[in-house]
Amino acid sequence: MVGIREDLRSLFVRLSLAGMPNAEMMELYGYMTEEEEQLSLFESDNIPEKLKTRTDMFLKRDLSKREKVLETQCIQTLVVGDDFYPEKLALTPDPPMVIYALGNLELMAKPALSVVGARKHTDYGQRVCKKFVSQLAASGLVIISGLALGIDKLAHQATLDAGGETIAVLGNGIGDCYPRSNRACYEAIKSTGLILSEYPPYTSPQPFRFPERNRIIAALGDGVLVVEAKEKSGSLITARLAAEYGREVFAVCGNVDSIYSQGTNRLIFDGASIALSPEDILDHPVYQMKKEKTSPDLSELSLEEKTLYDSIRDGHQNTEALMEHIGWDITDVLSVLTMLELKNYITGVDSNCIEIL
């Protein structure tokens, strides 16, 4: 990918801030870079008059408020051809001409896995997502998702809890958090990870924008993991795009009677890689990140925590079974379980199947 001349870069940032559709910007970019030397807007005779008129219209808009937001909130702009513009995205058929970024740009150059799934999910989906993502993030994979309700938020939060790195790709502009209930997660990602959007700051969420952002999620990951999905789901759009981009598609198998597993089971039937454990992803040639599995360090656990941990490892995987096996009351069991989960030794305390991480 050749670099982009600074005046052209400024032009496309202005057009994006003004709200010019990405398809028109990419068309304009094609005309302006088809010669051996990059041309300015009015140097090229090949640009259709209608496109020139549209461009002129957008350039006349007052952008002072949006430009001030970029400056005051330290939002970075990446244009196709920039050094930090991710090559994985630039090589797709429909890359965003401009990306707005808040956070650590270097995350886009690291091995990454996109994680998607149902907004409404089952306890099984929540448990599997947390189990898989916690280990994958701790193993060094950057976790990418869309900060939507459900599996998206669970994936981001599990990564943060594991001390990992995560990228959120928004279906609205940076500055607003949608849905608002994800604000705490949004702020945490802003502090330690990366937030991306192809839309100017404070652009409102609209239904058509979420399928558009799915292509970015699909492109940035070296693979995509679908945790749960209905037979007709936005997650399947992401999986299809990932396959078209040459990414590996992983899917978690589920109950054949569950509507939330119909999509993932179908993906596996159609040839997606089945993910029965995090190791199935880490050991895949796409990542080549296989590490010798070591036993967890239990030296920092208190006597009570070690006792409960051993009981869970022996197969007592809910609070009732633990109370009966150890002879503690519910208050003591829940207190120690909470500490073990906070220390990332177990997951699923609020379910009927507590698991060792």
PEZI-V685663 format. One record per backbone hydrogen bond with DSSP energy under -0.5 kcal/mol. NH is the residue of the N-H (numbers start at 1). CO is the residue of the C=O. E is the energy in kcal/mol with one decimal. If there is no record, write none. Layout:
# PEZI-V685663
nh->[NH:NH]
co->[CO:CO]
e->[E:E]
This chain:
# PEZI-V685663
nh->[9:10:11:12:13:14:15:16:17:18:19:20:25:26:27:28:29:30:31:32:33:34:39:43:44:52:53:54:55:56:57:58:59:60:60:61:63:67:68:69:70:71:72:73:74:75:76:78:80:82:85:89:90:91:92:95:99:100:101:102:104:105:107:108:109:110:113:114:115:116:118:121:126:127:128:129:130:131:132:133:134:135:136:137:138:139:140:141:142:143:144:144:145:151:152:153:154:155:156:157:158:159:160:161:162:163:164:167:168:169:169:170:170:173:174:176:178:182:183:186:187:188:189:190:191:192:193:194:195:196:197:202:203:206:209:210:210:211:212:213:214:215:215:216:217:218:219:220:221:222:223:224:225:226:226:227:227:229:233:236:237:238:239:240:241:242:243:244:245:246:247:248:250:250:251:252:253:258:261:262:263:264:265:266:267:268:269:270:271:272:273:275:276:280:281:281:282:283:284:287:288:289:298:301:306:307:308:309:310:311:312:313:314:315:316:317:322:323:324:325:326:327:327:333:334:335:336:337:338:339:340:341:342:343:344:345:346:347:351:354:355:357]
co->[5:6:7:8:9:10:11:12:13:14:16:15:21:22:23:24:25:26:27:28:29:31:32:40:40:48:49:50:51:52:53:54:55:56:57:58:61:63:64:65:66:67:68:69:71:70:101:99:97:79:82:86:86:87:89:92:78:197:76:195:193:103:104:105:106:107:142:223:144:225:228:119:122:123:124:125:126:127:128:129:130:131:132:133:134:135:137:136:111:165:113:142:167:118:149:148:150:151:152:153:154:155:156:157:158:160:159:143:194:145:167:168:196:203:199:173:176:179:180:182:183:184:185:186:187:188:189:166:102:168:100:174:200:171:206:206:207:207:208:209:210:211:212:213:213:214:215:216:217:112:112:248:114:224:250:116:225:260:231:233:233:234:235:236:237:238:239:240:241:243:242:222:224:248:273:226:251:255:258:258:229:229:261:262:263:264:265:266:268:267:249:251:274:277:277:278:278:279:281:284:284:282:296:298:302:303:304:305:306:307:308:309:310:312:311:315:318:319:320:321:322:322:323:329:330:331:332:333:334:335:336:337:338:339:341:340:340:355:348:317:347:345]
e->[-2.5:-2.5:-1.7:-2.3:-2.0:-2.2:-2.3:-2.3:-2.6:-1.8:-1.5:-2.5:-1.9:-2.7:-1.8:-2.5:-2.7:-2.1:-1.9:-2.3:-1.1:-0.6:-2.5:-1.3:-0.9:-2.1:-2.4:-2.3:-2.5:-2.5:-2.0:-2.1:-2.2:-1.0:-0.6:-1.4:-0.6:-2.8:-1.9:-1.8:-1.9:-1.7:-3.1:-2.4:-0.7:-1.8:-3.1:-2.9:-1.9:-3.1:-0.7:-0.8:-2.3:-1.9:-1.5:-0.7:-2.9:-3.5:-2.9:-2.2:-2.3:-0.9:-1.4:-1.6:-1.6:-1.4:-2.7:-2.7:-3.0:-2.6:-0.9:-0.6:-2.1:-2.6:-2.8:-2.5:-2.3:-2.3:-3.0:-2.7:-2.0:-1.4:-2.6:-3.0:-1.9:-1.3:-1.5:-2.0:-2.6:-2.3:-2.5:-0.5:-2.1:-2.2:-0.7:-1.2:-2.2:-2.6:-2.2:-3.0:-2.6:-1.8:-2.4:-2.7:-1.4:-1.5:-3.0:-2.3:-2.6:-2.5:-0.5:-0.6:-2.9:-2.6:-0.6:-1.1:-0.5:-1.9:-1.9:-2.6:-2.6:-1.9:-2.4:-2.4:-1.4:-1.8:-3.2:-1.7:-2.2:-3.0:-1.8:-1.6:-1.7:-0.7:-1.7:-0.7:-0.8:-0.7:-1.1:-2.2:-1.2:-0.7:-1.0:-0.8:-1.8:-2.6:-1.7:-2.4:-1.2:-2.5:-0.7:-2.4:-3.5:-0.5:-2.5:-2.5:-0.7:-2.2:-0.6:-0.6:-1.0:-1.9:-2.2:-2.5:-2.6:-2.5:-2.2:-2.2:-2.0:-1.2:-3.1:-1.3:-3.3:-0.6:-2.3:-2.1:-0.5:-1.6:-1.4:-0.5:-2.6:-0.7:-2.7:-1.8:-2.0:-2.1:-2.2:-2.2:-1.3:-2.8:-2.7:-2.6:-0.7:-1.0:-0.6:-1.1:-2.4:-2.9:-1.1:-1.7:-2.2:-1.5:-0.8:-1.5:-2.6:-2.2:-2.2:-2.6:-2.5:-1.7:-2.2:-2.4:-1.4:-1.9:-2.0:-1.2:-2.2:-2.6:-2.2:-2.4:-2.7:-0.5:-2.1:-2.0:-2.6:-1.9:-2.1:-2.5:-2.2:-1.5:-2.3:-2.3:-2.4:-1.7:-1.7:-2.6:-0.8:-2.3:-1.8:-3.4:-2.9:-2.3]
